[in-house]
Amino acid sequence: MIFYSKSMILAEINYHIYDKKLLVIIWCFKHWWFKLKCIELLIQIFIDYQALKIFMKNKQLSRWQVNYLNILSKFNFQIIFRSGKMNTKVNALTRMSLANVSESAQWLKDCFQTILTLDRVDVLLVESEANLYQRVCMINQMNELCDEYRQAMNENKLKFHITKLKNCEIIDSILFRKDLLWVFKNMHMKLLQKIHDQFLISHLDNKQTIDLIQWFYYWSDHQVTVRQYIWNCHVCQRSKVSRNSINELHHLLLILQERWKDIVMNFITELSLSEDYNVICTIICCFIKECYYVFYYWKDDNISVEEMIWIMLWNVYQLHDLLSSIVSNRNS
């Protein structure tokens, strides 16, 4: 039994789990291609991700997956799902037992060590979390809106600026809500920049950034602010895979050349009875936008083909030539 180990780069870490599992298969084929390319037997791939079983049959692929498909098409293989509990041989390579670790202290020191020590980090590049918290507290004390909140709370008001004051409290002239420090608008971007773009854990996703903020800070609609900030982050958009579906080819619009050749019609229903009518049929010319409004009475919610023909004969064909196309929201 042989095995192959490889670490992911920063961009690959941000891949979706589907693409990560697929990338592992690509790495194995590239590493052992000289043994697998010319083999006549069926190559069986056991993996703990069941969604990959239908990858070769999937018709909608991203740009990266199309590239993967070109590589995989050179090999004769079959993807077989096997859960992590059943795939014990693979887990044994990555989850070593620590039963006899106490015998070798040097082995423990090599396995568990701090790589990024303080002497290797320029402290000027990193603003500590304590300093950031103190800075937000200072802005909180000096903010004019915070003074208005304090005044409203001293007057025992229940609500102020669409905010319920029941869960708010003031500690040392600092406004808190449910034990979370209130951050005002002028500090939102600065706080997000320090948390999301910090030096040690750079460019987290939406959920991780929101969790870090909710540990200490609060402001209304903070989740919307975080998503908008990450969406506009240039580094995140470059390093993370786009989840947007592939756009289809554009179709040319129909070029109209003559009036009352192409029409759009619709029925305005569920109207109250007025002068024995309860439905309005709108007929619009697509070229000159001229409209006809036909009043009609329906006994039920449907109209027969004969009634529709009479409406067209008396209001369109009697006044104009034959039509080229009719667009309607009623397929029957």
C-alpha positions in Angstrom: 0.0 0.0 0.0 1.3 3.4 -0.9 -0.1 6.9 -0.2 0.4 10.4 -1.4 0.0 13.6 0.8 -0.3 17.2 -0.4 -1.3 20.5 1.2 -3.7 22.9 -0.4 -2.7 26.4 -1.4 -4.7 29.4 -0.1 -7.0 29.6 -3.1 -7.8 25.8 -3.0 -8.7 26.1 0.7 -11.6 28.4 -0.3 -13.0 25.8 -2.8 -16.4 24.3 -2.2 -16.3 20.9 -0.6 -17.5 19.3 -3.9 -14.5 20.8 -5.8 -12.1 19.9 -2.9 -13.0 16.2 -3.1 -12.7 16.3 -6.9 -9.3 18.0 -6.7 -8.0 15.1 -4.5 -8.9 12.6 -7.3 -7.1 14.9 -9.9 -4.0 15.0 -7.7 -3.9 11.2 -7.4 -4.3 10.7 -11.2 -1.5 13.3 -11.9 0.8 11.7 -9.3 0.4 8.1 -10.5 -0.5 8.8 -14.2 2.4 6.7 -15.5 0.9 3.6 -13.8 -2.8 4.3 -14.3 -3.0 5.7 -17.8 -2.2 2.5 -19.7 -3.9 0.1 -17.4 -6.8 -1.9 -18.8 -8.5 -2.8 -15.5 -11.2 -0.6 -14.1 -9.7 1.8 -11.5 -11.9 1.9 -8.3 -11.9 5.1 -6.4 -13.3 4.9 -2.8 -14.4 8.3 -1.4 -16.6 9.5 1.5 -18.5 12.0 -0.6 -21.5 10.5 -2.3 -22.3 13.5 -4.6 -19.2 12.7 -6.7 -20.7 9.5 -8.0 -22.7 11.4 -10.6 -20.0 13.8 -11.6 -19.3 12.1 -15.0 -23.0 12.3 -15.8 -23.6 15.9 -14.7 -24.4 18.2 -17.7 -24.0 21.5 -15.9 -20.3 22.1 -15.0 -18.3 25.1 -13.9 -15.2 26.2 -15.8 -12.9 24.4 -13.2 -15.0 21.2 -13.4 -14.8 21.2 -17.2 -11.0 21.3 -16.9 -11.1 18.4 -14.4 -13.4 16.4 -16.8 -10.8 16.7 -19.6 -8.2 15.2 -17.3 -10.4 12.4 -15.9 -11.6 11.4 -19.4 -8.1 9.9 -20.1 -8.6 7.2 -17.4 -10.9 4.2 -16.9 -12.2 4.6 -13.4 -15.3 4.3 -11.2 -16.1 6.4 -8.2 -17.5 4.3 -5.3 -19.0 5.8 -2.1 -17.7 4.5 1.2 -18.4 6.2 4.5 -15.6 7.4 6.7 -16.4 4.7 9.3 -16.0 2.0 6.7 -12.9 3.5 5.1 -10.6 2.8 8.1 -7.4 2.2 6.1 -7.4 5.7 4.7 -8.1 7.2 8.1 -5.2 5.3 9.6 -2.8 7.3 7.5 -4.0 10.7 8.7 -5.2 9.9 12.3 -2.2 8.4 14.0 -2.8 6.9 17.4 -1.3 8.8 20.4 -1.1 5.7 22.7 2.7 5.6 22.9 3.4 9.3 22.4 4.5 9.7 26.0 7.6 7.7 25.3 9.0 10.2 23.0 8.9 13.8 24.2 10.9 14.9 21.2 8.3 13.5 18.8 5.6 15.5 20.6 7.7 18.6 20.4 8.1 18.2 16.7 4.4 17.5 16.1 3.0 20.3 18.3 5.0 23.4 17.9 4.4 27.1 17.4 5.6 28.1 13.9 4.6 31.8 14.0 6.2 33.0 17.2 6.2 36.6 18.4 9.8 37.2 17.3 8.7 36.5 13.7 5.7 38.8 13.7 6.0 42.6 13.4 3.6 43.8 16.1 3.2 47.1 14.2 1.3 45.2 11.5 -1.2 43.8 13.9 -3.6 45.8 16.1 -4.4 43.7 19.1 -8.0 42.9 19.9 -7.8 44.7 23.3 -6.6 47.9 21.6 -9.4 47.7 19.1 -12.0 47.1 21.8 -10.7 50.1 23.7 -10.9 52.2 20.6 -14.5 51.3 20.0 -15.3 52.1 23.6 -13.8 55.5 23.3 -15.8 56.2 20.1 -18.9 55.0 22.0 -18.4 57.4 24.8 -17.8 60.4 22.5 -20.6 59.7 20.0 -23.5 62.2 20.1 -26.1 59.5 19.2 -24.9 57.5 22.3 -25.7 60.6 24.4 -29.2 60.6 23.0 -29.6 56.9 23.9 -28.4 57.6 27.4 -30.8 60.4 27.8 -33.7 58.3 26.5 -32.8 55.5 29.0 -32.6 58.0 31.9 -36.1 59.1 30.9 -37.3 55.5 31.1 -38.4 55.4 27.4 -39.2 51.9 26.0 -38.1 52.7 22.5 -35.8 55.1 20.7 -34.9 55.2 17.0 -36.8 51.9 16.3 -34.6 50.3 19.0 -36.1 48.7 22.1 -34.2 49.9 25.1 -35.3 47.0 27.3 -32.0 45.0 26.6 -29.8 48.1 26.6 -27.6 49.2 29.5 -25.0 51.8 30.3 -21.8 50.9 32.0 -19.2 53.6 32.7 -20.9 55.9 30.1 -20.6 53.1 27.5 -23.7 51.7 25.7 -24.2 48.0 25.7 -26.9 45.7 24.3 -27.2 42.2 25.8 -23.6 42.5 27.1 -22.3 43.4 23.6 -20.6 46.7 22.9 -22.6 48.9 20.7 -20.7 50.0 17.5 -21.9 53.2 15.8 -21.9 53.8 12.0 -18.6 55.7 11.8 -16.7 52.6 13.1 -18.4 49.9 11.1 -15.9 49.8 8.2 -12.9 50.3 10.4 -14.0 47.4 12.6 -14.7 45.1 9.7 -11.4 45.9 8.1 -9.5 45.0 11.3 -11.5 41.7 11.8 -11.8 40.5 8.2 -8.4 41.7 6.9 -6.2 41.1 9.9 -2.8 39.8 9.4 -3.0 36.4 11.1 -6.4 35.1 10.0 -6.9 36.9 6.7 -10.2 37.1 4.8 -12.6 34.9 6.5 -16.0 34.0 5.0 -19.4 35.5 5.9 -20.2 33.1 8.8 -16.8 33.3 10.5 -16.7 37.1 10.3 -20.2 37.4 11.7 -19.4 35.0 14.5 -16.3 37.0 15.5 -18.3 40.2 15.6 -21.2 38.7 17.6 -18.8 37.7 20.4 -18.1 41.3 21.4 -19.9 43.8 19.2 -23.4 44.7 18.1 -25.2 47.1 15.7 -28.4 46.8 13.8 -28.2 44.9 10.4 -24.6 43.9 11.1 -25.1 40.7 9.0 -26.1 42.7 5.9 -23.1 45.0 6.5 -20.7 42.1 6.7 -22.0 40.4 3.6 -21.8 43.6 1.6 -18.2 44.3 2.8 -17.0 40.8 1.9 -18.8 40.9 -1.5 -16.9 44.1 -2.3 -13.6 42.7 -1.0 -11.2 42.5 -3.9 -9.0 39.8 -2.4 -12.0 37.5 -1.6 -13.4 37.9 -5.1 -10.1 36.9 -6.7 -9.3 33.9 -4.4 -12.7 32.4 -4.0 -14.6 30.4 -6.6 -17.6 32.1 -8.1 -20.9 30.4 -7.3 -22.8 32.1 -10.1 -24.3 29.9 -12.8 -22.8 30.1 -16.3 -24.7 32.7 -18.4 -26.3 31.4 -21.6 -25.8 32.9 -25.0 -27.6 36.2 -25.7 -30.5 36.1 -28.2 -31.2 38.9 -30.6 -34.4 40.8 -30.0 -37.0 40.6 -32.7 -36.8 43.7 -35.0 -40.3 44.9 -35.7 -41.0 46.6 -39.0 -44.8 47.0 -39.3 -47.6 48.1 -37.0 -50.1 45.6 -35.7 -48.2 42.5 -36.8 -47.0 41.5 -33.3 -49.3 42.0 -30.3 -49.3 41.3 -26.6 -52.6 40.5 -24.9 -53.6 40.0 -21.3 -56.7 39.6 -19.2 -57.4 41.7 -16.0 -59.7 39.4 -14.0 -61.3 39.3 -10.5 -62.9 42.7 -11.0 -66.2 43.7 -9.4 -69.3 43.6 -11.7 -69.7 46.9 -13.5 -72.3 47.5 -16.2 -72.5 43.7 -16.7 -68.7 43.4 -17.2 -66.1 41.8 -14.9 -63.1 41.3 -17.2 -60.9 43.7 -19.2 -58.9 42.3 -22.1 -55.8 44.5 -23.0 -54.4 44.2 -26.6 -51.2 46.1 -27.2 -49.2 46.6 -30.4 -45.5 45.8 -29.8 -44.3 48.3 -32.5 -46.2 51.5 -31.8 -47.6 50.6 -28.3 -51.2 51.3 -29.3 -53.7 49.7 -26.9 -57.2 48.4 -27.2 -59.3 47.7 -24.1 -62.1 45.2 -24.5 -64.7 44.8 -21.8 -66.1 41.3 -21.3 -68.1 39.2 -19.0 -66.9 35.8 -17.7 -69.1 33.3 -16.0 -66.1 31.5 -14.6 -62.3 31.9 -14.6 -61.8 30.5 -18.1 -62.6 31.6 -21.6 -63.5 29.4 -24.5 -61.7 29.3 -27.8 -64.8 30.6 -29.6 -65.0 33.6 -27.3 -61.3 34.4 -27.8 -61.7 34.2 -31.6 -64.7 36.6 -31.6 -62.7 39.1 -29.5 -59.8 39.0 -32.0 -62.1 39.2 -35.0 -64.0 42.2 -33.8 -61.1 44.2 -32.3 -58.0 43.3 -34.3 -58.6 41.5 -37.6 -61.5 43.7 -38.5 -59.3 46.8 -38.3 -55.9 45.4 -39.3 -54.3 42.6 -41.3 -53.4 39.1 -40.1 -50.9 38.9 -37.2 -47.5 37.4 -37.1 -47.3 36.6 -33.4 -49.4 36.8 -30.3 -47.9 36.8 -26.8 -50.2 35.9 -23.9 -49.9 34.5 -20.4 -52.6 31.9 -21.0 -51.3 28.8 -22.6 -54.7 27.2 -23.2 
